[in-house]
Amino acid sequence: MSLERKLKSAIKANDASKIKSVFEEIYYEYGKLVGFIISKYVSNRADIEEIINDVFISFSLRMFKTEIKNIKFYLAVIAKNATLKFIRRQGRFETVEYCEEYGRVNENESLFYDDFLSCAYKNLKENEINILLLHLVHGYTFVEIAQRYNTPVSTVSSIYHRSIKKLRKSLR
């Protein structure tokens, strides 16, 4: 049985020991992945562990309110957003060269960012670039972007995914 089904079943049964058991399975299954995602942006081991804890606390609070169809993806999104929130609080970005536990990560973010922007300006419209930057760099959700531009969430999502496809095509 998949972890998603186990979690749904445990929550539906309202069995605290079952929920705790499934949560532990999720933690051991995806803890290193979450750590790897975080270590792409943060190098201090204590900070990485703090953000990992924040991610799983956030997940534990949300798992009762939201039907989670893909735990791995859900945790990855929470990890990225928690990391960006942490970085904003710190007021700095740092380049990470190596983190032993989570593997080699990140080379030179500024080069990637410059390449991304130059490719984006050549191939995308201004509103497409704005939506990509708000979502990828600043960590805005599609709902927040939609509210900002006073457009439907589905339109923002559509523009975002179409823009990603255009960038992939142009980078090949």
C-alpha positions in Angstrom: 0.0 0.0 0.0 1.3 3.4 -0.9 2.1 6.0 1.8 -0.6 8.2 0.4 -3.2 5.5 0.9 -1.8 4.6 4.4 -2.0 8.2 5.4 -5.5 8.7 4.1 -6.6 5.5 5.8 -5.1 6.4 9.1 -6.6 9.9 9.1 -10.0 8.5 8.1 -9.8 5.9 11.0 -8.8 8.7 13.3 -6.3 6.3 14.9 -3.5 8.3 16.6 -1.0 5.5 16.7 -1.6 4.6 13.1 -1.1 8.3 12.1 2.1 8.5 14.1 3.4 5.3 12.4 2.6 6.5 8.9 4.1 9.9 9.6 7.3 8.2 10.8 7.4 6.1 7.6 7.0 9.3 5.6 9.8 11.0 7.6 12.2 8.2 7.0 11.3 7.8 3.3 11.6 11.5 2.4 13.8 13.1 5.0 17.0 13.0 3.0 15.2 14.3 -0.1 13.9 17.3 1.9 17.4 17.8 3.2 18.9 17.7 -0.3 16.4 20.3 -1.6 17.2 22.6 1.3 20.9 22.1 1.0 20.8 23.5 -2.5 20.3 26.9 -0.9 21.6 26.6 2.7 25.0 25.3 3.7 24.9 25.4 7.5 24.0 22.0 8.9 22.1 23.3 11.9 20.0 25.6 9.6 19.3 22.6 7.3 18.1 20.5 10.2 15.9 23.4 11.5 14.3 23.8 8.1 13.7 20.0 7.8 11.9 20.1 11.1 9.9 23.1 10.0 8.9 21.2 6.8 7.7 18.1 8.6 5.9 20.2 11.3 4.1 22.1 8.5 3.3 18.8 6.8 1.9 17.3 10.0 -0.4 20.2 10.4 -1.5 20.3 6.8 -2.1 16.5 6.4 -5.4 16.7 8.2 -6.7 19.6 6.2 -5.6 18.7 2.7 -6.0 15.6 0.7 -2.4 14.9 -0.4 -2.2 13.0 -3.7 1.6 12.9 -3.9 3.5 13.1 -0.6 6.9 13.4 -2.3 5.9 16.4 -4.4 4.0 18.0 -1.6 7.1 17.8 0.7 9.4 19.1 -2.0 7.2 22.2 -2.5 7.0 22.8 1.3 10.8 22.4 1.5 11.4 24.9 -1.3 9.0 27.4 0.2 10.3 27.0 3.8 13.9 27.4 2.5 13.0 30.6 0.6 11.2 31.9 3.7 14.3 31.2 5.8 16.6 32.9 3.3 14.3 35.9 3.2 14.4 36.1 7.0 18.2 35.9 6.9 18.3 38.6 4.2 20.9 36.8 2.1 21.6 34.1 -0.5 24.6 31.9 -0.2 26.4 29.7 -2.7 26.7 26.1 -1.5 29.5 23.9 -2.8 29.2 20.7 -1.0 27.2 19.2 1.9 28.4 15.7 2.9 25.1 14.2 4.1 23.0 15.4 1.1 25.5 15.2 -1.7 27.0 17.6 -4.1 24.7 20.5 -4.9 24.7 23.8 -6.6 27.4 25.2 -8.6 27.1 28.9 -9.4 23.6 30.2 -8.9 24.3 33.6 -10.3 25.4 32.2 -13.6 22.3 30.1 -13.8 20.1 33.0 -12.9 21.8 35.2 -15.6 21.4 32.5 -18.2 17.8 32.0 -17.2 17.0 35.7 -17.5 18.7 36.2 -20.8 16.9 33.1 -22.3 13.6 34.3 -20.8 13.8 37.8 -22.2 14.5 36.4 -25.7 11.7 34.0 -25.7 8.9 35.1 -23.4 6.5 38.0 -23.0 6.8 40.3 -20.0 3.9 38.9 -18.1 5.3 35.3 -18.5 8.6 36.4 -17.1 7.0 38.1 -14.2 4.9 35.1 -13.3 8.0 32.8 -13.6 10.1 35.1 -11.4 7.3 35.6 -8.8 6.8 31.8 -8.5 10.3 30.4 -8.9 12.5 33.1 -7.3 10.2 34.8 -4.8 8.2 31.8 -3.8 4.7 33.2 -4.5 1.9 30.6 -5.0 -0.3 30.7 -8.1 -3.1 32.0 -5.8 -1.0 34.9 -4.6 0.1 35.8 -8.2 -3.5 35.6 -9.4 -4.6 37.9 -6.7 -1.8 40.3 -7.5 -2.7 40.5 -11.2 -6.5 40.1 -10.6 -6.7 37.1 -12.9 -8.0 33.5 -12.4 -5.6 31.0 -10.8 -6.0 28.7 -13.8 -4.8 31.5 -16.1 -1.7 32.0 -14.0 -1.0 28.3 -13.9 -1.5 28.0 -17.6 0.8 30.9 -18.4 3.4 29.5 -16.0 3.4 26.0 -17.5 3.4 27.3 -21.1 6.4 29.5 -20.2 8.3 26.6 -18.8 7.7 24.6 -22.0 8.9 27.6 -24.1 12.1 27.9 -22.0 12.8 24.1 -22.2 12.4 24.2 -26.0 14.6 27.2 -26.4 17.3 25.8 -24.1 17.5 22.6 -26.2 
